[in-house]
Structures are given as C-alpha cells and as structure tokens.
Amino acid sequence: LSKIGELKVISRTSVMPYRGKATNVRDIGKQLGVSNILEGSVRRSGNKVRVNVQLIDANSDEHIWASDYDRDITDVFAIQTDL
C-alpha cells in the first residue's frame, strides 16, 4: 500500500497498541492523524484461509469498501497480490 503515493501508511509498530482494545475508529484516526483505516482479520479452517479486509472512513466511521479473500493455505501469497 505504501507504493501508492497518495496514501499515508502508518507503521505496524504505531498501530499495534490498538490491537484487541475497544477503541473506536474515530479516536484511532484522530490519534494517528489519518482519515481512513484499513482493518482485517485472518481465519484458517483446515487447508483454507479467509482474509477479510475493510476500509473505514475514520471521520464518519462509515465502511467505504470490504472484501473477503478465500484461498488454499498453499496459495496464501496470492491474497497479498490480490490486495
């Protein structure tokens, strides 16, 4: 994502303190100085993996875009390419 010039991508280290905490998206956006937040989850079942990704407007807390990516665990790097 950082290869897209118009995007300000915050480091993983900066966002890790929010992991697992019940902080709302608006507060996170203000604290990080960003207008959009990309969040996601990864679930595995047997030899399948599902990645769910959501782009959220940090000012309005509205979902802009969301998608699921389902792959075999042996093809997990294809999801990275798709994203």
N, C-alpha and C positions, 0 to 999 in steps of 0.2 A: 504493500500500500504506500510505502514511503516513496516509491518511484513516481507517484502521481504528484506533480509539482504543486497543485492547488490544495493538497491535503496536508494538514498538520498532524503528524503521527506522534503520539506520546509514547515514551518508552515503557516497556513492560514493568520495569522497576517502579516507575511512578504510579502505575495503576494497581499493582499488587496489594497495597494496603486496603483496597476496597473489596477484595475477594472475600466472599462469604459474609459480608456485612450488609445490614439492611439500610443502606444509604440510598436515597432516591436519585434518579438520573439528573435532575436539575441541579442538585447540590454538587454532585460529582462533576458535572460540566462546568459549574462556576469555579470550583476549587482547582480544576485542571486548566481552565481558560480555553475550553473547546465548545464548539457549537453542536457537534454530533458525536455520538458514542456508538461504537461497534461492539456488540456483545455476542457471546456464543456459548455453545455447550457441545460436548462430545460424549456420545454414548456408544457402548460396544455391546453387541449381543452375538455370541458365538464368533463366527468369522466375518461378521458385518460391523460396520461402523457408520454412525449417523452424526453429521456435524450440522448444527442449527446455528444460523447467523442472523442477527437482527441489527439494522441501522436505525438509531433513535435520535430524534431531534432533542438535544439536551435542554433547549429553552422551553419547548412546549410539551415534552415527554410523549410526543407522537411517534409512532413507528413509520419510518419512511420506506423501508424495504425489509423483507425477510425471505430466507430460503433454507431448505434442507438439502443436504448432500449425502446420499447413501452410496456406500461403496463396500467392496470386499476389503478386508483388512490388508490384504496383499497389494491393494491398489490405493492405499491411503494418500500417497503423494499426488495422485490425480486430483484430489479435493483441493489441495493447495494451489494447483494450477488453475482449477475452475474458479476459485475465489479471486 
